[in-house]
């Protein structure tokens, strides 16, 4: 039984890393300094297309088709 728990934790870590990679690759960060000397951050997350989202879900659920 402990082995299956370890595999489950490993799978969760893999999904977590995959999600973080997708977020980082599709996020724009803009940093600017105002005239008053304060910093302003603008974050824009681009939406995933349906086909990319489908491939991502298939890969992480084992339906990658390889």
KANOR-V159735 format. One record per residue. N is the residue number from 0. PSI is psi as a letter, one per 40 degrees, with the letter a starting at -180 (* if undefined). OMEGA is omega as a letter, one per 20 degrees, with the letter a starting at -180 (999 if undefined). D_FIRST is the distance of its C-alpha to the first C-alpha in whole Angstrom. Layout:
n->N psi->PSI omega->OMEGA d_first->D_FIRST
n->N psi->PSI omega->OMEGA d_first->D_FIRST
This chain:
n->0 psi->d omega->a d_first->0
n->1 psi->d omega->a d_first->4
n->2 psi->d omega->r d_first->5
n->3 psi->d omega->r d_first->6
n->4 psi->d omega->r d_first->7
n->5 psi->d omega->r d_first->9
n->6 psi->d omega->r d_first->10
n->7 psi->d omega->r d_first->11
n->8 psi->d omega->r d_first->13
n->9 psi->d omega->r d_first->15
n->10 psi->d omega->r d_first->16
n->11 psi->d omega->r d_first->17
n->12 psi->d omega->r d_first->19
n->13 psi->d omega->r d_first->20
n->14 psi->d omega->r d_first->22
n->15 psi->d omega->r d_first->23
n->16 psi->d omega->r d_first->25
n->17 psi->d omega->r d_first->26
n->18 psi->d omega->r d_first->28
n->19 psi->d omega->r d_first->29
n->20 psi->d omega->r d_first->31
n->21 psi->d omega->a d_first->32
n->22 psi->d omega->a d_first->34
n->23 psi->d omega->a d_first->35
n->24 psi->e omega->a d_first->37
n->25 psi->e omega->a d_first->38
n->26 psi->h omega->r d_first->40
n->27 psi->h omega->r d_first->43
n->28 psi->h omega->r d_first->44
n->29 psi->h omega->a d_first->48
n->30 psi->h omega->r d_first->49
n->31 psi->i omega->r d_first->53
n->32 psi->h omega->a d_first->55
n->33 psi->i omega->r d_first->58
n->34 psi->d omega->r d_first->61
n->35 psi->e omega->r d_first->61
n->36 psi->e omega->r d_first->58
n->37 psi->i omega->r d_first->55
n->38 psi->i omega->r d_first->52
n->39 psi->h omega->r d_first->51
n->40 psi->h omega->r d_first->47
n->41 psi->h omega->r d_first->47
n->42 psi->h omega->r d_first->43
n->43 psi->h omega->r d_first->43
n->44 psi->h omega->r d_first->40
n->45 psi->i omega->r d_first->41
n->46 psi->i omega->r d_first->39
n->47 psi->i omega->r d_first->37
n->48 psi->i omega->a d_first->39
n->49 psi->d omega->a d_first->37
n->50 psi->d omega->r d_first->37
n->51 psi->d omega->r d_first->35
n->52 psi->d omega->r d_first->33
n->53 psi->d omega->r d_first->32
n->54 psi->d omega->r d_first->31
n->55 psi->d omega->r d_first->29
n->56 psi->d omega->r d_first->27
n->57 psi->d omega->a d_first->27
n->58 psi->d omega->a d_first->26
n->59 psi->e omega->r d_first->23
n->60 psi->e omega->r d_first->22
n->61 psi->e omega->a d_first->22
n->62 psi->f omega->a d_first->25
n->63 psi->e omega->r d_first->27
n->64 psi->f omega->a d_first->29
n->65 psi->* omega->999 d_first->28
